[in-house]
Structures are given as structure tokens and as C-alpha cells.
């Protein structure tokens, strides 16, 4: 049984968001499309999730706790790596809290996390590749986002960091046929020069990037051999449209000034709540149906297995 003193609070530093963004952009080539949600909301959740994993590794290193990092199990994408403690794989389940009222309450009284549910989607728990000795570690990260245009402009005016991305459509990110896209042509209608970073994959599905400078109204051709284009990144908000075309696809893709998403997560705190073994979680957890309201979600989207955070084991015992 956990007590408030068992909650392990870790600092959230900007480099964690940077690492999360790097992974989130790579994941665009492998992630599942969810038609009922914004790709940028999904990407920001990925950023926060990876930030927690990086903070966990940093805590282990700073406290000289031995661990190994190994390629993830086959049912996850090949970019993912898991932490192993004493030969046991740690599967970190983290939840991003961005509601201002919840953040204020958590900072005042972190013990409210004890009443939250530790959730694992039931289909994930049932997948092949688990060992009975695997560990679920549950964590909560607090932070804000600047998702709307108004919030983004306010963040920029205050000199806060931002990372503007346009996620490309599926036919660009995951082409049906794995062939070269051919020469790329880009054109900006902005009144000033625009630097654009193109992210995609090469023939061996390795990540590939190319930065081009777009003068106003001038078409620029890129002869680099991309097999997919996953995203475009700009350092400032374009005030006009940007178009990109390739030889392999019939139509150009045109991006309006409002179709750029800010992936930066303005993180505050990370709470490592507790852990439980995969086997014990399966034995003790109860079923939580979709559309249930929980501490971390307005409504759950899928069927989950649920165990109160208060019934987890303290992280200190794991580190010992």
C-alpha cells in the first residue's frame, strides 16, 4: 500500500521535451492513425510519455542504479527501447496532466494521485511478448501546451520555446509502394525567407532530414532521394501557404498557416507513483469500460484494466 511519502517527484527539464519531440517525429512513420483525434494531440502525448522514460533513466544513472537498455519487444515499433532492471523489463505507463486546475491541486497536494487508477489497455496487456516477471511502472507528468493559435502566439511573445510541425498525410508518410518519391518541389507564399526541414525515410527506412531555404514565391527543387515524407518543420509561423509536390504522387500538398502544430510540452513535474509485476496486475486489476471518467481522462477511449494507484508497490523497493 502506497503512502504520499512514497511518491517520487522528478524535475521536468526542457531537454526531456527535446528528446520527446525527436522520438515523436520518428514515430510518425510507424504510429497508427486515429481518425477521431488530432495528430498533434497524439504527438504531444508521445512527447510527454518519452520525457517520463528519459527522466526515469536519468534518475537511475544519477543514483548509480544499474540498468540495461534493450530493443523493445516485437509488438512495438523498432525505434523503441526498454529499461531492464535486474533482468526485468520495465513497461512505463505514464499519464500527461495538462488541466491547470489539476496541476495546481497536484502541486498543493500530490497525495490525490493515490486515488487515481493505474490503467493499462486490456488489448495491450493481452498481447504476446510479455513475461510474468515484467514490471508495470506508473507515472504522471504535469505540464502545459500551446496548442491553439492564440496560446502559441502568447508563448512566442513571451520568448518561450516552440516546435512547429506539419504531419504529412498518410500517402506521404506510409506509401503503399516503397519506391523513391522522386524530386521534390517546394514553394512558399510567405513574404520572407522560410527555412523548412523535411523529415522522412530512405530506402532502408532510416530517418532522413533535409533543410531547404525558400525565398518568397520561388520554387525550390530537392533531388534528395526520399521514400517517404513524414513531417515538415519550420522555426517561425508562416504567414502564408506552403506547397510541396513529388513526382510519385499526383497532387501537391498545400499547407495553410493554421495547419502547423506546436509539439512543445511545457513540463513541470514528473511523479513516479509505483510499480507492480505484469502477473500480479493481471490477477488484481478490474475491468474499466470505455467512456469512463477517470482522474487522467475526461473519458477513456478503450477497455482498460484498472488498479488503484494506492495499491501499487513503492518505487523505493524496486530500486533497492
HELIX and SHEET records of a PDB file:
HELIX    1   1 UNK A    4  UNK A    6  5                                   3    
HELIX    2   2 UNK A   14  UNK A   27  1                                  14    
HELIX    3   3 UNK A   39  UNK A   62  1                                  24    
HELIX    4   4 UNK A  100  UNK A  108  1                                   9    
HELIX    5   5 UNK A  110  UNK A  115  5                                   6    
HELIX    6   6 UNK A  122  UNK A  126  1                                   5    
HELIX    7   7 UNK A  149  UNK A  157  1                                   9    
HELIX    8   8 UNK A  170  UNK A  173  1                                   4    
HELIX    9   9 UNK A  278  UNK A  284  1                                   7    
HELIX   10  10 UNK A  309  UNK A  311  5                                   3    
HELIX   11  11 UNK A  315  UNK A  319  1                                   5    
SHEET    1   A 6 UNK A   8  UNK A  11  0                                        
SHEET    2   A 6 UNK A 265  UNK A 277 -1                                        
SHEET    3   A 6 UNK A 135  UNK A 145 -1                                        
SHEET    4   A 6 UNK A  88  UNK A  97  1                                        
SHEET    5   A 6 UNK A  81  UNK A  85 -1                                        
SHEET    6   A 6 UNK A  68  UNK A  71 -1                                        
SHEET    1   B 3 UNK A 117  UNK A 121  0                                        
SHEET    2   B 3 UNK A 304  UNK A 308 -1                                        
SHEET    3   B 3 UNK A 286  UNK A 288 -1                                        
SHEET    1   C 5 UNK A 207  UNK A 214  0                                        
SHEET    2   C 5 UNK A 194  UNK A 201 -1                                        
SHEET    3   C 5 UNK A 228  UNK A 234 -1                                        
SHEET    4   C 5 UNK A 164  UNK A 167 -1                                        
SHEET    5   C 5 UNK A 261  UNK A 262 -1                                        
SHEET    1   D 4 UNK A 220  UNK A 222  0                                        
SHEET    2   D 4 UNK A 184  UNK A 188 -1                                        
SHEET    3   D 4 UNK A 242  UNK A 246 -1                                        
SHEET    4   D 4 UNK A 253  UNK A 255 -1                                        
END                                                                             
